[in-house]
Amino acid sequence: MKKGIRYLTIVLLVSLLASGVPFHLVYATGIENSGENGNSAGDTGSNKNTEDYNDENGSESSEDTTETIPESYYLPIESNNVEGWPKGDAIEADAAVVMDASTGTFLYSKNMTAKEYPASITKIMTTLLALEHGNLDDVITFSENAVYSIEPGSTHLGIKAGEQLTLRQALYGVMLASANEISNGVAEHIAGSVENFAQMMNDKAAELGCVNTHFVNPHGLHDENHYTCARDMALIMQAALKNKMFCKIIDTVEYSYPKTNITDEERYFMNHHKMLYEDGYCYTGCL
């Protein structure tokens, strides 16, 4: 991602009940980021000159430093206007929703239809369409366009032009490793071209009732004409969670590619979702 591009982040909280599996989706959008591993807006670096001055004068700079609260923190929360509904907390994100995916009810909404850039959660729609229109045992042969048209330095798994993977293998690379060249290959395999696949994405978005979404690629690398909103992403994720294979893929912690027709070594990669890991940020029941 380019510096400063807004992107959407997802946290999925899953409650497992005997009567079913009601998924609760949380979408917070509009977080500024300097890259996939950059700091979010509001993170501040140190000012050495100020610290030196404070140290010399015996004051504690940490106590004097006040954190800047972004204007987005004060944007209205629409769900707080619902009579008799619990009041939701203010958050720094530009836009957010919490949805009960089993019923489609929005439990919390803030700026929910505002235009935002989805970045790699675009791949939720990519994977959903591939599962609906493709055969998991199909073999994808990656074109030069799929491999070399992605933004330099963006996330990939080192797939080479002419290399082959099954659609099943490819979708693990899309959702676990966020591989952009694999997303292109999936799109070309399903629709014949990235452009045709983008049209399928927009048609599916309209079918799901999206109101402020337009896709131009299957991976989410920034484009001014590639956007969505928190409300629409919740609808897309709600649809994806109804697909058992989609849920199996995103619930996988580690996956690997065997040797291929071109690459003579196995490739291993991990799910980026730390709440699935047994140590650290593990959240029991998270999908």
C-alpha contacts under 8 A as a table, 3 or more apart, distances in Angstrom:
res1	aa1	res2	aa2	distance
1	M	5	I	6.74
1	M	34	S	7.68
1	M	35	G	5.32
1	M	36	E	6.57
1	M	119	A	7.44
1	M	154	S	6.95
1	M	221	L	6.26
1	M	222	H	6.55
2	K	5	I	5.82
2	K	34	S	6.98
2	K	35	G	6.40
2	K	222	H	7.27
3	K	33	N	6.44
3	K	34	S	4.31
3	K	35	G	5.89
4	G	32	E	5.41
4	G	33	N	5.37
4	G	34	S	5.48
4	G	35	G	7.86
5	I	32	E	6.20
5	I	33	N	6.40
5	I	34	S	7.52
5	I	117	Y	7.47
5	I	222	H	7.55
6	R	29	T	7.53
6	R	30	G	4.95
6	R	31	I	5.56
6	R	32	E	5.08
6	R	33	N	6.75
6	R	116	E	6.74
6	R	117	Y	5.70
6	R	118	P	7.72
7	Y	29	T	6.17
7	Y	30	G	5.65
7	Y	31	I	6.04
7	Y	32	E	7.09
7	Y	33	N	7.72
7	Y	116	E	6.82
7	Y	117	Y	5.08
7	Y	118	P	5.04
7	Y	119	A	5.46
8	L	27	Y	7.07
8	L	28	A	6.16
8	L	29	T	4.33
8	L	30	G	6.25
8	L	31	I	7.04
8	L	116	E	7.41
8	L	117	Y	6.74
8	L	118	P	5.04
8	L	119	A	6.82
8	L	121	I	7.17
8	L	230	A	7.79
9	T	27	Y	6.15
9	T	28	A	5.66
9	T	29	T	6.14
9	T	121	I	7.60
10	I	25	L	7.73
10	I	26	V	6.08
10	I	27	Y	4.98
10	I	28	A	6.56
11	V	25	L	6.68
11	V	26	V	5.29
11	V	27	Y	6.56
12	L	23	F	7.53
12	L	24	H	6.36
12	L	25	L	4.98
12	L	26	V	5.99
12	L	286	C	6.59
12	L	287	L	6.67
13	L	23	F	6.53
13	L	24	H	5.25
13	L	25	L	6.21
13	L	26	V	7.45
13	L	285	G	7.49
13	L	286	C	5.59
13	L	287	L	7.34
14	V	21	V	7.35
14	V	22	P	6.78
14	V	23	F	4.80
14	V	24	H	5.82
14	V	285	G	5.54
14	V	286	C	5.22
14	V	287	L	6.47
15	S	21	V	6.30
15	S	22	P	6.03
15	S	23	F	6.31
15	S	24	H	7.50
15	S	285	G	6.34
15	S	286	C	7.97
16	L	20	G	6.78
16	L	21	V	4.97
16	L	22	P	6.93
16	L	285	G	6.62
17	L	20	G	5.31
17	L	21	V	5.79
17	L	22	P	7.55
18	A	21	V	7.84
21	V	102	S	7.70
22	P	100	D	6.80
22	P	101	A	6.43
22	P	102	S	5.01
23	F	100	D	5.99
23	F	101	A	5.13
23	F	102	S	6.16
24	H	98	V	6.83
24	H	99	M	5.57
24	H	100	D	4.63
24	H	101	A	5.76
25	L	97	V	7.82
25	L	98	V	5.40
25	L	99	M	5.02
25	L	100	D	6.47
25	L	101	A	6.62
25	L	234	A	6.79
26	V	96	A	7.32
26	V	97	V	5.86
26	V	98	V	4.42
26	V	99	M	6.57
26	V	234	A	7.86
27	Y	96	A	5.12
27	Y	97	V	5.28
27	Y	98	V	6.39
27	Y	230	A	5.99
27	Y	233	M	7.68
27	Y	234	A	7.03
28	A	31	I	7.85
28	A	93	A	5.81
28	A	94	D	7.62
28	A	95	A	5.93
28	A	96	A	4.26
28	A	97	V	6.78
28	A	230	A	7.12
29	T	93	A	5.45
29	T	94	D	5.72
29	T	95	A	4.94
29	T	96	A	5.77
29	T	116	E	7.03
29	T	230	A	6.63
30	G	93	A	5.45
30	G	94	D	4.73
30	G	95	A	6.35
30	G	116	E	6.49
30	G	117	Y	7.83
31	I	40	S	6.23
31	I	41	A	6.54
31	I	93	A	5.89
31	I	94	D	7.20
32	E	39	N	7.95
32	E	40	S	5.27
32	E	41	A	5.04
33	N	36	E	7.22
33	N	37	N	7.93
33	N	38	G	5.48
33	N	39	N	5.73
33	N	40	S	4.91
33	N	41	A	6.67
34	S	37	N	7.43
34	S	38	G	4.57
34	S	39	N	6.27
34	S	40	S	7.38
35	G	38	G	4.73
35	G	39	N	7.94
39	N	43	D	6.30
40	S	43	D	6.06
42	G	67	E	7.35
42	G	68	T	6.51
42	G	69	I	7.24
42	G	70	P	7.32
46	S	51	E	7.93
47	N	50	T	5.53
47	N	51	E	6.31
48	K	51	E	5.08
48	K	52	D	6.07
49	N	52	D	5.19
49	N	53	Y	6.22
50	T	53	Y	5.13
50	T	54	N	6.16
50	T	61	S	7.85
51	E	54	N	5.11
51	E	55	D	6.03
51	E	61	S	6.02
52	D	55	D	5.12
52	D	56	E	6.15
53	Y	56	E	5.22
53	Y	57	N	6.35
54	N	57	N	5.14
54	N	58	G	6.13
54	N	59	S	5.07
54	N	60	E	6.47
54	N	61	S	5.93
55	D	58	G	5.14
55	D	59	S	5.93
55	D	60	E	6.87
55	D	61	S	7.52
56	E	59	S	7.78
60	E	63	E	5.71
60	E	64	D	6.81
61	S	64	D	5.07
61	S	65	T	6.24
62	S	65	T	5.41
63	E	66	T	7.85
69	I	73	Y	6.84
69	I	92	E	7.70
70	P	73	Y	5.73
70	P	74	Y	7.98
70	P	92	E	6.60
71	E	74	Y	5.75
71	E	75	L	7.23
71	E	92	E	7.98
72	S	75	L	5.31
72	S	91	I	7.88
72	S	92	E	5.58
72	S	93	A	6.23
72	S	94	D	5.13
73	Y	90	A	6.11
73	Y	91	I	5.32
73	Y	92	E	4.20
73	Y	93	A	6.75
73	Y	94	D	7.44
74	Y	90	A	7.02
74	Y	92	E	7.90
75	L	94	D	7.47
75	L	110	K	7.48
75	L	111	N	7.49
76	P	110	K	6.44
76	P	111	N	7.27
77	I	80	N	5.64
77	I	81	N	7.61
77	I	88	G	7.39
77	I	90	A	7.40
77	I	108	Y	7.80
77	I	109	S	6.00
77	I	110	K	4.37
77	I	111	N	6.96
78	E	81	N	5.65
78	E	82	V	7.68
78	E	108	Y	7.75
78	E	109	S	5.56
78	E	110	K	5.52
78	E	111	N	7.16
79	S	82	V	5.54
79	S	85	W	7.55
79	S	87	K	7.50
79	S	88	G	7.43
79	S	107	L	7.22
79	S	108	Y	5.38
79	S	109	S	5.24
79	S	110	K	7.19
80	N	83	E	7.81
80	N	85	W	6.87
80	N	86	P	7.16
80	N	87	K	5.12
80	N	88	G	6.38
80	N	108	Y	7.93
81	N	85	W	7.99
82	V	85	W	5.54
88	G	108	Y	6.59
93	A	96	A	6.80
94	D	110	K	7.74
94	D	111	N	6.92
95	A	109	S	7.74
95	A	110	K	5.17
95	A	111	N	4.70
95	A	112	M	5.56
95	A	113	T	7.99
95	A	114	A	6.90
95	A	229	C	7.89
95	A	230	A	6.38
96	A	108	Y	7.64
96	A	109	S	5.77
96	A	110	K	5.12
96	A	111	N	6.65
96	A	112	M	5.81
96	A	230	A	5.56
96	A	231	R	7.73
97	V	106	F	6.75
97	V	107	L	7.38
97	V	108	Y	5.21
97	V	109	S	4.39
97	V	110	K	6.33
97	V	112	M	6.28
97	V	230	A	6.05
97	V	231	R	6.39
97	V	234	A	7.54
98	V	106	F	5.78
98	V	107	L	5.37
98	V	108	Y	4.90
98	V	109	S	6.62
99	M	104	G	6.25
99	M	105	T	5.63
99	M	106	F	4.38
99	M	107	L	5.59
99	M	108	Y	7.17
99	M	234	A	6.83
100	D	103	T	5.83
100	D	104	G	5.56
100	D	105	T	5.33
100	D	106	F	6.41
100	D	107	L	6.89
101	A	104	G	4.89
101	A	105	T	7.07
101	A	238	Q	5.47
104	G	235	L	7.80
104	G	238	Q	7.71
106	F	109	S	6.76
109	S	112	M	5.69
111	N	114	A	5.62
112	M	229	C	6.33
112	M	230	A	5.14
112	M	231	R	5.15
113	T	211	V	7.40
113	T	212	N	6.49
113	T	229	C	5.14
113	T	230	A	6.36
113	T	231	R	5.89
113	T	232	D	7.56
114	A	212	N	7.58
114	A	228	T	7.99
114	A	229	C	5.51
114	A	230	A	7.47
115	K	212	N	6.57
115	K	213	T	7.84
115	K	227	Y	6.34
115	K	228	T	5.68
115	K	229	C	5.18
116	E	227	Y	5.59
116	E	228	T	5.49
116	E	229	C	5.43
116	E	230	A	7.79
117	Y	222	H	7.38
117	Y	226	H	6.70
117	Y	227	Y	4.65
117	Y	228	T	6.18
117	Y	229	C	7.80
118	P	121	I	5.77
118	P	122	T	5.88
118	P	220	G	6.39
118	P	226	H	7.83
118	P	227	Y	6.09
118	P	228	T	6.30
118	P	229	C	7.94
119	A	122	T	6.07
119	A	219	H	7.32
119	A	220	G	4.20
119	A	221	L	5.78
119	A	222	H	6.56
120	S	123	K	5.72
120	S	178	S	6.74
120	S	219	H	5.83
120	S	220	G	4.86
120	S	221	L	7.14
121	I	124	I	5.58
121	I	125	M	7.91
121	I	220	G	7.12
122	T	125	M	5.79
122	T	126	T	6.70
122	T	218	P	6.51
122	T	219	H	5.83
122	T	220	G	5.19
123	K	126	T	4.66
123	K	127	T	5.95
123	K	174	V	6.75
123	K	175	M	6.73
123	K	178	S	7.59
123	K	183	S	7.39
123	K	218	P	6.25
123	K	219	H	5.59
123	K	220	G	7.16
124	I	127	T	5.32
124	I	128	L	6.15
124	I	175	M	7.45
124	I	236	I	7.52
124	I	237	M	6.89
124	I	240	A	7.15
125	M	128	L	5.04
125	M	129	L	6.17
125	M	201	M	6.76
125	M	218	P	7.90
125	M	236	I	6.67
125	M	237	M	7.93
125	M	240	A	7.62
126	T	129	L	5.45
126	T	130	A	6.25
126	T	183	S	7.26
126	T	187	A	7.42
126	T	201	M	7.32
126	T	218	P	5.60
126	T	219	H	7.61
127	T	130	A	5.04
127	T	131	L	6.14
127	T	171	L	6.38
127	T	174	V	7.51
127	T	175	M	7.56
127	T	246	F	7.41
128	L	131	L	5.23
128	L	132	E	6.25
128	L	240	A	5.70
128	L	243	N	7.78
128	L	246	F	7.06
129	L	132	E	5.00
129	L	133	H	6.00
129	L	134	G	7.95
129	L	200	M	7.91
129	L	201	M	7.41
130	A	133	H	5.30
130	A	134	G	5.20
130	A	186	V	7.10
130	A	187	A	7.76
130	A	190	I	6.52
131	L	134	G	5.57
131	L	135	N	7.34
131	L	136	L	7.49
131	L	245	M	7.72
131	L	246	F	7.67
133	H	190	I	6.83
134	G	138	D	7.49
134	G	167	L	7.60
134	G	190	I	6.32
135	N	138	D	5.36
135	N	167	L	6.99
136	L	166	T	6.64
136	L	167	L	4.87
136	L	168	R	4.62
137	D	166	T	5.59
137	D	167	L	6.12
137	D	168	R	6.44
138	D	166	T	5.41
138	D	167	L	5.61
138	D	168	R	7.98
139	V	164	Q	6.42
139	V	165	L	5.64
139	V	166	T	4.28
139	V	167	L	6.13
140	I	164	Q	5.42
140	I	165	L	5.38
140	I	166	T	5.75
140	I	167	L	6.33
140	I	185	G	6.96
140	I	186	V	7.26
140	I	189	H	6.32
141	T	161	A	7.81
141	T	162	G	5.58
141	T	163	E	5.67
141	T	164	Q	4.56
141	T	165	L	6.90
141	T	185	G	7.53
142	F	146	A	6.23
142	F	147	V	6.91
142	F	159	I	7.75
142	F	160	K	7.13
142	F	161	A	5.31
142	F	162	G	5.20
142	F	163	E	5.63
142	F	164	Q	6.38
142	F	182	I	7.90
142	F	185	G	5.45
143	S	146	A	5.18
143	S	147	V	6.43
143	S	161	A	5.17
143	S	162	G	6.08
143	S	185	G	7.05
144	E	147	V	5.19
144	E	148	Y	5.78
144	E	149	S	7.84
144	E	160	K	7.87
144	E	161	A	4.92
144	E	162	G	7.59
145	N	148	Y	5.39
145	N	149	S	5.33
146	A	149	S	5.99
146	A	150	I	7.47
146	A	161	A	7.85
146	A	181	E	5.41
146	A	182	I	7.28
146	A	184	N	4.86
146	A	185	G	5.31
146	A	188	E	7.79
147	V	150	I	6.83
147	V	159	I	6.76
147	V	160	K	6.49
147	V	161	A	6.15
147	V	181	E	4.87
147	V	182	I	7.60
147	V	184	N	7.52
147	V	185	G	7.72
148	Y	181	E	7.52
149	S	181	E	7.87
150	I	154	S	7.16
150	I	180	N	6.69
150	I	181	E	6.46
150	I	221	L	7.93
151	E	154	S	5.61
151	E	221	L	7.35
154	S	180	N	7.35
155	T	177	A	7.79
155	T	178	S	6.47
155	T	179	A	5.41
155	T	180	N	6.00
156	H	159	I	7.56
156	H	177	A	7.54
156	H	178	S	7.10
156	H	179	A	4.15
156	H	180	N	5.46
156	H	181	E	6.06
156	H	182	I	7.51
157	L	173	G	7.56
157	L	177	A	7.51
157	L	179	A	5.82
157	L	181	E	7.76
157	L	182	I	7.85
159	I	163	E	6.57
159	I	181	E	7.16
159	I	182	I	7.41
160	K	163	E	5.38
160	K	262	I	7.62
162	G	262	I	7.71
163	E	260	T	7.00
163	E	261	N	6.21
163	E	262	I	5.68
163	E	263	T	7.75
164	Q	260	T	6.58
164	Q	261	N	6.54
164	Q	262	I	7.93
165	L	169	Q	6.08
165	L	170	A	6.21
165	L	260	T	7.42
166	T	169	Q	5.22
166	T	170	A	6.18
167	L	170	A	4.92
167	L	171	L	6.19
167	L	186	V	7.13
168	R	171	L	5.43
168	R	172	Y	6.76
169	Q	172	Y	5.42
169	Q	173	G	6.61
169	Q	257	Y	7.14
170	A	173	G	5.09
170	A	174	V	6.26
170	A	182	I	6.21
170	A	183	S	7.86
170	A	186	V	7.13
171	L	174	V	4.84
171	L	175	M	6.16
171	L	182	I	8.00
171	L	186	V	7.88
171	L	249	I	7.74
172	Y	175	M	5.38
172	Y	176	L	5.61
172	Y	177	A	7.43
172	Y	249	I	6.11
172	Y	255	Y	7.27
173	G	176	L	5.52
173	G	177	A	5.08
173	G	178	S	6.35
173	G	179	A	5.80
173	G	182	I	6.87
174	V	177	A	5.88
174	V	178	S	4.69
174	V	179	A	5.08
174	V	180	N	7.16
174	V	182	I	6.26
174	V	183	S	5.90
175	M	178	S	5.37
175	M	179	A	7.79
175	M	249	I	7.26
175	M	250	I	6.52
175	M	271	N	7.79
176	L	249	I	7.80
176	L	250	I	6.83
176	L	252	T	7.84
176	L	253	V	7.89
176	L	269	F	7.50
176	L	270	M	6.31
176	L	271	N	4.33
176	L	272	H	6.22
177	A	269	F	6.50
177	A	270	M	6.70
177	A	271	N	6.33
177	A	272	H	6.90
178	S	219	H	7.96
179	A	182	I	5.47
179	A	183	S	6.45
179	A	219	H	7.95
180	N	183	S	5.06
180	N	184	N	6.48
180	N	219	H	5.42
181	E	184	N	5.11
181	E	185	G	6.35
182	I	185	G	4.94
182	I	186	V	6.16
183	S	186	V	5.14
183	S	187	A	6.22
183	S	218	P	5.78
183	S	219	H	5.71
184	N	187	A	5.10
184	N	188	E	6.23
184	N	194	V	6.51
184	N	217	N	7.94
184	N	218	P	6.29
184	N	219	H	7.16
185	G	188	E	5.18
185	G	189	H	6.09
186	V	189	H	5.09
186	V	190	I	6.15
187	A	190	I	5.29
187	A	191	A	5.93
187	A	192	G	7.22
187	A	193	S	6.42
187	A	194	V	5.46
187	A	197	F	5.50
187	A	218	P	6.57
188	E	191	A	5.38
188	E	192	G	4.49
188	E	193	S	4.29
188	E	194	V	5.55
188	E	197	F	7.17
189	H	192	G	5.70
189	H	193	S	7.54
190	I	197	F	7.17
191	A	194	V	7.26
191	A	196	N	5.59
191	A	197	F	5.09
191	A	200	M	8.00
192	G	196	N	6.72
192	G	197	F	7.54
193	S	196	N	5.28
193	S	197	F	6.27
194	V	197	F	5.06
194	V	198	A	6.13
194	V	217	N	6.40
194	V	218	P	7.19
195	E	198	A	5.13
195	E	199	Q	6.50
195	E	216	V	7.03
195	E	217	N	7.26
196	N	199	Q	5.17
196	N	200	M	6.49
197	F	200	M	4.92
197	F	201	M	6.26
197	F	217	N	7.75
197	F	218	P	7.46
198	A	201	M	4.91
198	A	202	N	6.30
198	A	215	F	5.78
198	A	216	V	5.19
198	A	217	N	5.59
198	A	218	P	6.69
199	Q	202	N	5.10
199	Q	203	D	6.13
199	Q	215	F	7.70
199	Q	216	V	7.79
200	M	203	D	5.03
200	M	204	K	6.12
201	M	204	K	5.17
201	M	205	A	6.16
201	M	215	F	6.52
202	N	205	A	4.97
202	N	206	A	6.25
202	N	213	T	7.52
202	N	214	H	6.04
202	N	215	F	6.09
203	D	206	A	5.19
203	D	207	E	6.23
204	K	207	E	4.90
204	K	208	L	6.23
205	A	208	L	5.16
205	A	209	G	6.45
205	A	210	C	5.33
205	A	213	T	7.07
205	A	232	D	7.87
205	A	236	I	7.22
206	A	209	G	5.15
206	A	210	C	5.39
206	A	211	V	7.51
207	E	210	C	7.54
208	L	235	L	6.61
208	L	236	I	7.02
208	L	239	A	7.88
209	G	232	D	7.64
209	G	235	L	7.64
210	C	213	T	6.25
210	C	231	R	7.71
210	C	232	D	4.91
210	C	235	L	7.27
211	V	232	D	6.78
212	N	227	Y	7.64
212	N	228	T	5.54
212	N	229	C	6.09
212	N	232	D	7.07
213	T	226	H	7.70
213	T	227	Y	5.52
213	T	228	T	3.96
213	T	229	C	6.60
213	T	232	D	6.91
214	H	225	N	6.69
214	H	226	H	5.45
214	H	227	Y	5.42
214	H	228	T	6.33
215	F	218	P	7.66
215	F	225	N	7.11
215	F	226	H	4.70
215	F	227	Y	6.40
215	F	228	T	8.00
216	V	223	D	7.70
216	V	225	N	6.79
216	V	226	H	5.49
217	N	220	G	6.29
217	N	221	L	7.71
217	N	226	H	7.49
220	G	223	D	7.93
220	G	226	H	7.37
222	H	226	H	6.99
223	D	226	H	5.16
223	D	227	Y	7.98
224	E	227	Y	7.27
228	T	232	D	6.47
228	T	233	M	6.93
229	C	232	D	5.37
229	C	233	M	6.27
230	A	233	M	5.25
230	A	234	A	6.34
231	R	234	A	5.32
231	R	235	L	6.59
232	D	235	L	5.08
232	D	236	I	6.28
233	M	236	I	5.00
233	M	237	M	6.08
234	A	237	M	5.13
234	A	238	Q	5.96
235	L	238	Q	5.01
235	L	239	A	6.35
236	I	239	A	5.26
236	I	240	A	6.30
237	M	240	A	4.90
237	M	241	L	6.12
238	Q	241	L	5.33
238	Q	242	K	6.89
239	A	242	K	5.50
239	A	243	N	7.43
240	A	243	N	5.54
240	A	246	F	6.49
240	A	247	C	7.86
241	L	244	K	7.13
241	L	246	F	6.68
241	L	247	C	6.04
242	K	247	C	8.00
243	N	246	F	5.33
243	N	247	C	6.52
244	K	247	C	5.15
244	K	248	K	6.23
245	M	248	K	4.94
245	M	249	I	6.18
246	F	249	I	5.21
246	F	250	I	6.37
247	C	250	I	5.37
247	C	251	D	6.06
247	C	287	L	7.23
248	K	251	D	5.23
248	K	252	T	6.48
249	I	252	T	5.45
250	I	253	V	7.95
250	I	271	N	7.71
250	I	287	L	6.81
251	D	276	L	7.42
251	D	287	L	5.28
252	T	255	Y	7.29
252	T	271	N	6.83
253	V	270	M	5.77
253	V	271	N	4.96
253	V	276	L	6.73
253	V	277	Y	7.16
254	E	268	Y	7.37
254	E	269	F	5.98
254	E	270	M	4.52
254	E	271	N	6.09
255	Y	268	Y	5.94
255	Y	269	F	5.71
255	Y	270	M	6.46
256	S	266	E	6.75
256	S	267	R	5.32
256	S	268	Y	4.20
256	S	269	F	6.16
257	Y	260	T	7.96
257	Y	266	E	5.50
257	Y	267	R	5.03
257	Y	268	Y	6.50
258	P	265	E	6.89
258	P	266	E	4.63
258	P	267	R	6.71
259	K	262	I	7.74
259	K	263	T	5.73
259	K	264	D	5.06
259	K	265	E	5.02
259	K	266	E	5.25
259	K	267	R	7.98
260	T	263	T	5.16
260	T	264	D	6.48
260	T	265	E	7.85
261	N	264	D	7.75
263	T	266	E	7.95
271	N	274	K	7.62
273	H	276	L	5.99
273	H	277	Y	7.74
274	K	277	Y	5.42
274	K	280	G	7.41
274	K	281	Y	5.79
274	K	282	C	6.77
275	M	280	G	7.78
275	M	281	Y	4.86
275	M	282	C	4.28
275	M	283	Y	5.23
275	M	286	C	6.78
276	L	281	Y	7.60
276	L	282	C	5.47
276	L	283	Y	6.65
276	L	284	T	7.99
276	L	286	C	6.54
276	L	287	L	7.26
277	Y	280	G	6.85
277	Y	281	Y	6.79
277	Y	282	C	5.22
278	E	281	Y	7.76
278	E	282	C	5.38
279	D	282	C	5.86
283	Y	286	C	5.59
